């Protein structure tokens, strides 16, 4: 997180923990506002890689699971970067800029993924840099989001993942009520203050809960190298192209799509109680006995108490409807609907 931006957020009442905004002094009220109202959040929880150079497009097209060649300045993509065995090392939100591409991912993976991608540049005219502090990213969500943003941007995204560029700012329509704003650090404070007057500022856990409600997985160190993209529903959110050429893990991903049945899928679940689930926690169900039947991918406090999570779970176990956290007789999960259709 940019130090000047961090200091500014603190001056606006933010409580900072581990380089992220924990809250603005009222965690419970902020969660309720995230569910029912319109909110604004700092998105420094994510890192940003910027890929530039004459060969940036073919380079990324040959490394990522999405169809980078189909990307335009007006459309963002979900994507993943996989091992040769088709297991995800990270998930991305990817969009195009006039000078290249921005890849948003978990902040703690920014430098490891930059180093790994850089190994494959070879003679290509490509530069990969950590641009996390080169811009400020804000999230606005809620029924009043469009009305709030219209005077600032003029034209708004009309479709999911549509992108609007206005001067030095970028606006990404994540869905009908959620937007990501990307702006320069010296413009961020004025933008924040113009929006903050009309919405509830919220901490990082609130935005993480909104991402969970939207069914958008975020790979972190605890879940790296565990799932092929279909297990995390990337095929349901447009993060996989089955018509492009080779990329790391492409053979496994394609074989799973054309020849096999995905035996694990991403589900949205709720867990009562005060104990917090964490990415990487194992799940159990009676049909699997002592063997784990799933893994928590992301989790966040839920409005009204307890925790909501995204978890990759054996389809058979999920359909049986009985899955427990951490141990075979641990707390039972409640399954919640996802906002999109999952391929069968």
C-alpha positions as CSV (number, residue, x, y, z in Angstrom):
1,X,0.0,0.0,0.0
2,X,1.3,3.5,-0.9
3,X,2.5,5.1,2.4
4,X,0.9,8.5,1.6
5,X,-2.4,6.8,0.7
6,X,-2.2,4.8,3.9
7,X,-1.7,8.0,6.0
8,X,-4.6,9.6,4.2
9,X,-7.0,6.7,5.0
10,X,-5.9,6.9,8.6
11,X,-6.8,10.6,8.7
12,X,-10.2,9.6,7.4
13,X,-10.8,7.2,10.3
14,X,-9.4,3.9,8.9
15,X,-7.9,1.4,11.3
16,X,-5.0,-0.3,9.6
17,X,-3.8,-3.8,10.3
18,X,-1.1,-5.7,8.3
19,X,-1.1,-3.0,5.6
20,X,-4.9,-3.3,5.0
21,X,-7.9,-1.3,6.2
22,X,-9.4,-3.4,8.9
23,X,-12.4,-1.1,9.4
24,X,-13.5,2.5,9.9
25,X,-14.5,2.0,13.5
26,X,-17.8,0.1,13.2
27,X,-17.2,-3.4,11.7
28,X,-20.7,-4.7,12.3
29,X,-22.4,-1.6,10.9
30,X,-20.0,-1.7,7.9
31,X,-20.9,-5.3,7.1
32,X,-24.6,-4.5,7.3
33,X,-24.1,-1.5,5.0
34,X,-22.2,-3.8,2.5
35,X,-25.3,-6.1,2.4
36,X,-28.0,-3.5,2.3
37,X,-26.6,-0.1,1.3
38,X,-23.9,1.6,-0.8
39,X,-20.3,1.4,0.4
40,X,-16.8,2.4,-0.7
41,X,-13.7,0.4,0.1
42,X,-10.0,0.7,-0.4
43,X,-8.7,-2.2,-2.6
44,X,-5.1,-2.3,-1.5
45,X,-5.8,-5.9,-0.5
46,X,-4.9,-6.6,-4.1
47,X,-1.5,-6.2,-5.8
48,X,-1.1,-5.1,-9.4
49,X,1.3,-6.4,-12.1
50,X,1.7,-4.2,-15.2
51,X,2.9,-5.9,-18.4
52,X,4.1,-3.7,-21.2
53,X,6.1,-4.0,-24.4
54,X,5.6,-4.9,-28.1
55,X,5.1,-8.6,-27.2
56,X,2.9,-8.1,-24.1
57,X,-0.2,-9.5,-25.8
58,X,1.3,-12.7,-27.3
59,X,3.3,-13.3,-24.1
60,X,0.3,-13.1,-21.8
61,X,-1.9,-15.1,-24.3
62,X,0.7,-17.9,-24.1
63,X,0.8,-17.9,-20.2
64,X,-2.8,-17.3,-19.0
65,X,-6.0,-19.4,-19.2
66,X,-8.2,-16.6,-20.8
67,X,-8.2,-15.4,-24.3
68,X,-6.0,-12.4,-24.0
69,X,-6.1,-11.7,-27.8
70,X,-9.9,-11.1,-27.4
71,X,-9.3,-8.5,-24.7
72,X,-10.0,-4.9,-25.6
73,X,-9.6,-1.6,-23.7
74,X,-13.4,-1.8,-23.0
75,X,-13.6,-5.3,-21.5
76,X,-11.9,-6.9,-18.5
77,X,-11.4,-10.6,-18.0
78,X,-11.0,-13.1,-15.1
79,X,-8.0,-15.4,-15.7
80,X,-5.6,-17.7,-14.1
81,X,-1.9,-18.6,-14.2
82,X,-1.3,-22.4,-13.9
83,X,1.4,-24.9,-13.4
84,X,2.2,-27.5,-16.1
85,X,-0.2,-29.8,-14.3
86,X,-3.0,-27.4,-14.6
87,X,-3.1,-26.2,-11.0
88,X,-3.7,-22.6,-10.4
89,X,-0.9,-20.5,-9.0
90,X,-3.0,-17.3,-9.0
91,X,-6.2,-15.8,-10.2
92,X,-6.3,-12.5,-12.0
93,X,-8.7,-9.7,-12.9
94,X,-7.1,-8.5,-16.2
95,X,-7.7,-5.3,-18.2
96,X,-6.0,-3.5,-21.0
97,X,-4.4,-0.1,-20.9
98,X,-3.1,2.1,-23.7
99,X,0.4,1.0,-22.8
100,X,-0.2,-2.6,-21.8
101,X,-2.1,-4.8,-19.4
102,X,-2.9,-4.7,-15.7
103,X,-3.2,-7.9,-13.8
104,X,-4.8,-7.7,-10.3
105,X,-4.1,-10.5,-7.8
106,X,-3.7,-11.2,-4.1
107,X,-1.1,-8.7,-2.8
108,X,1.0,-11.4,-1.2
109,X,1.5,-13.2,-4.5
110,X,2.5,-10.1,-6.5
111,X,6.3,-10.5,-6.3
112,X,6.4,-14.3,-6.6
113,X,4.2,-14.3,-9.7
114,X,6.2,-11.4,-11.2
115,X,9.4,-13.4,-10.8
116,X,7.9,-16.6,-12.2
117,X,6.4,-14.9,-15.2
118,X,9.6,-13.1,-15.8
119,X,11.5,-16.4,-16.2
120,X,9.6,-17.0,-19.5
121,X,10.1,-13.6,-21.2
122,X,13.4,-14.9,-22.8
123,X,13.9,-12.7,-25.9
124,X,10.3,-11.3,-26.0
125,X,9.9,-7.5,-25.8
126,X,8.0,-7.6,-22.5
127,X,8.4,-5.8,-19.2
128,X,6.7,-6.9,-16.0
129,X,6.6,-4.6,-13.0
130,X,4.9,-4.3,-9.7
131,X,2.5,-1.4,-10.2
132,X,0.6,-1.8,-6.9
133,X,1.7,1.7,-5.7
134,X,1.4,3.4,-9.1
135,X,-2.4,3.8,-8.7
136,X,-5.1,3.6,-6.1
137,X,-8.0,1.2,-6.5
138,X,-11.3,1.7,-4.9
139,X,-14.4,-0.4,-4.8
140,X,-18.0,1.0,-4.8
141,X,-20.9,-1.3,-4.2
142,X,-24.6,-1.1,-3.7
143,X,-27.9,0.0,-5.1
144,X,-26.8,3.6,-5.2
145,X,-23.5,3.0,-6.9
146,X,-24.5,3.9,-10.4
147,X,-26.2,7.1,-9.4
148,X,-23.2,8.1,-7.3
149,X,-20.6,7.4,-10.0
150,X,-22.5,8.9,-12.9
151,X,-21.5,12.6,-12.2
152,X,-17.9,11.5,-11.8
153,X,-17.4,9.4,-14.9
154,X,-20.3,10.5,-17.2
155,X,-20.5,7.2,-19.0
156,X,-20.8,4.0,-16.9
157,X,-20.2,0.4,-17.7
158,X,-23.5,-1.2,-18.9
159,X,-22.4,-4.9,-18.9
160,X,-20.4,-7.1,-16.6
161,X,-16.7,-6.5,-16.8
162,X,-17.1,-3.6,-19.2
163,X,-14.4,-1.0,-18.8
164,X,-14.7,2.8,-19.2
165,X,-11.5,5.0,-19.4
166,X,-11.9,8.7,-18.5
167,X,-8.7,10.7,-18.6
168,X,-6.3,9.1,-16.1
169,X,-9.0,7.0,-14.4
170,X,-10.5,3.6,-15.2
171,X,-13.9,2.3,-14.1
172,X,-14.6,-1.5,-14.3
173,X,-18.1,-2.8,-13.9
174,X,-17.7,-5.9,-11.8
175,X,-21.4,-6.6,-11.9
176,X,-24.7,-4.6,-11.9
177,X,-24.0,-3.0,-8.5
178,X,-20.2,-3.3,-8.0
179,X,-17.5,-1.2,-9.6
180,X,-13.8,-0.8,-9.3
181,X,-12.2,2.6,-9.8
182,X,-8.5,2.9,-10.7
183,X,-6.9,6.3,-10.4
184,X,-3.6,8.1,-9.8
185,X,-2.5,8.5,-6.2
186,X,-2.5,12.3,-6.5
187,X,-6.2,12.2,-7.6
188,X,-7.4,9.6,-5.1
189,X,-8.0,11.7,-2.1
190,X,-10.3,14.1,-3.9
191,X,-12.2,11.2,-5.5
192,X,-12.6,9.5,-2.1
193,X,-13.9,12.6,-0.5
194,X,-16.4,13.3,-3.3
195,X,-17.8,9.8,-2.9
196,X,-17.4,9.3,0.9
197,X,-20.0,12.0,1.6
198,X,-22.8,9.8,0.2
199,X,-21.7,6.3,1.2
200,X,-20.4,4.2,4.1
201,X,-16.6,3.7,4.1
202,X,-15.9,0.0,4.9
203,X,-12.9,-2.1,5.6
204,X,-11.2,-4.9,3.6
205,X,-13.3,-7.7,5.2
206,X,-16.5,-6.1,3.8
207,X,-15.2,-6.1,0.2
208,X,-13.9,-9.7,0.7
209,X,-17.5,-10.6,1.8
210,X,-18.9,-8.9,-1.3
211,X,-16.5,-10.9,-3.5
212,X,-17.6,-14.1,-1.8
213,X,-21.2,-13.2,-2.3
214,X,-20.4,-12.7,-6.0
215,X,-18.7,-16.1,-6.1
216,X,-15.3,-14.8,-7.3
217,X,-12.4,-16.8,-5.9
218,X,-9.1,-15.4,-5.0
219,X,-6.1,-17.7,-4.9
220,X,-3.7,-17.0,-2.0
221,X,-0.6,-18.7,-0.8
222,X,-2.6,-21.2,1.3
223,X,-4.5,-22.5,-1.8
224,X,-1.8,-22.3,-4.5
225,X,-1.2,-25.4,-6.7
226,X,-4.4,-27.1,-5.5
227,X,-7.1,-26.6,-8.0
228,X,-7.5,-26.8,-11.8
229,X,-9.4,-23.6,-12.9
230,X,-12.8,-25.4,-13.3
231,X,-12.8,-26.5,-9.7
232,X,-12.9,-22.8,-8.8
233,X,-15.6,-22.1,-11.4
234,X,-13.4,-20.1,-13.7
235,X,-15.2,-21.6,-16.6
236,X,-18.5,-20.1,-15.2
237,X,-17.1,-16.6,-14.9
238,X,-15.3,-16.4,-18.2
239,X,-11.7,-17.1,-17.0
240,X,-11.0,-20.0,-19.4
241,X,-10.8,-20.1,-23.2
242,X,-11.2,-23.6,-24.7
243,X,-10.4,-22.4,-28.2
244,X,-7.0,-20.8,-27.7
245,X,-3.6,-22.4,-28.2
246,X,-1.1,-23.7,-25.6
247,X,-0.5,-22.2,-22.2
248,X,0.8,-23.8,-19.0
249,X,-1.6,-26.6,-17.9
250,X,-3.7,-26.2,-21.1
251,X,-3.8,-30.0,-21.8
252,X,-5.1,-30.8,-18.4
253,X,-7.6,-28.0,-18.4
254,X,-8.9,-29.0,-21.9
255,X,-9.0,-32.7,-21.0
256,X,-11.1,-31.9,-17.9
257,X,-13.5,-30.0,-20.1
258,X,-13.9,-32.3,-23.0
259,X,-13.3,-35.8,-21.6
260,X,-13.9,-35.7,-17.9
261,X,-16.4,-34.5,-15.3
262,X,-15.4,-31.9,-12.8
263,X,-15.6,-33.8,-9.5
264,X,-14.9,-30.7,-7.3
265,X,-16.6,-27.4,-7.6
266,X,-16.6,-24.0,-5.9
267,X,-19.5,-23.5,-3.5
268,X,-20.7,-20.6,-1.3
269,X,-21.2,-21.6,2.3
270,X,-22.0,-20.2,5.7
271,X,-20.5,-21.2,9.1
272,X,-22.1,-20.1,12.4
273,X,-20.1,-19.2,15.4
274,X,-17.2,-16.9,16.3
275,X,-14.4,-19.2,15.1
276,X,-13.0,-17.9,11.8
277,X,-12.4,-20.3,8.9
278,X,-9.3,-19.6,6.9
279,X,-8.0,-20.4,3.4
280,X,-6.6,-23.9,3.2
281,X,-8.8,-25.2,6.0
282,X,-10.0,-28.8,5.2
283,X,-13.6,-29.9,5.1
284,X,-15.1,-33.3,5.7
285,X,-18.3,-35.2,4.9
286,X,-19.7,-38.6,5.8
287,X,-19.4,-39.9,2.3
288,X,-15.7,-39.3,2.3
289,X,-15.0,-40.8,5.7
290,X,-11.7,-39.6,7.2
291,X,-10.5,-38.2,3.9
292,X,-10.9,-34.5,3.3
293,X,-13.8,-33.7,0.9
294,X,-13.0,-30.0,0.4
295,X,-10.9,-26.9,1.1
296,X,-11.8,-23.4,2.1
297,X,-10.7,-20.9,-0.5
298,X,-11.8,-17.5,0.9
299,X,-13.7,-16.5,4.0
300,X,-15.0,-13.3,5.6
301,X,-17.3,-12.2,8.5
302,X,-20.9,-12.3,7.4
303,X,-23.5,-9.6,8.2
304,X,-25.6,-10.9,11.0
305,X,-22.8,-13.0,12.4
306,X,-20.8,-16.1,11.6
307,X,-18.7,-16.4,8.4
308,X,-19.4,-16.8,4.7
309,X,-16.8,-18.6,2.6
310,X,-16.0,-20.0,-0.9
311,X,-14.9,-23.6,-0.7
312,X,-13.9,-26.2,-3.3
313,X,-15.9,-29.3,-2.4
314,X,-16.5,-32.7,-3.9
315,X,-19.7,-32.4,-5.9
316,X,-21.0,-35.7,-4.4
317,X,-20.4,-34.4,-0.9
318,X,-22.1,-31.1,-1.6
319,X,-25.1,-32.8,-3.2
320,X,-25.4,-35.0,-0.1
321,X,-25.7,-31.7,1.8
322,X,-23.6,-32.5,4.8
323,X,-20.1,-31.0,5.0
324,X,-18.2,-30.1,8.2
325,X,-15.4,-27.7,8.9
326,X,-11.9,-28.9,10.0
327,X,-13.0,-32.3,11.4
328,X,-15.6,-35.0,10.4
329,X,-17.7,-33.9,13.4
330,X,-16.9,-30.2,13.3
331,X,-19.4,-27.4,12.7
332,X,-21.7,-28.1,9.7
333,X,-21.7,-25.8,6.7
334,X,-24.9,-24.2,5.3
335,X,-24.9,-24.0,1.5
336,X,-25.8,-20.7,-0.1
337,X,-26.7,-20.0,-3.8
338,X,-24.2,-18.6,-6.2
339,X,-25.3,-15.7,-8.5
340,X,-24.2,-17.6,-11.7
341,X,-24.9,-20.9,-13.4
342,X,-22.2,-23.5,-12.9
343,X,-21.6,-25.9,-15.9
344,X,-22.5,-29.5,-15.2
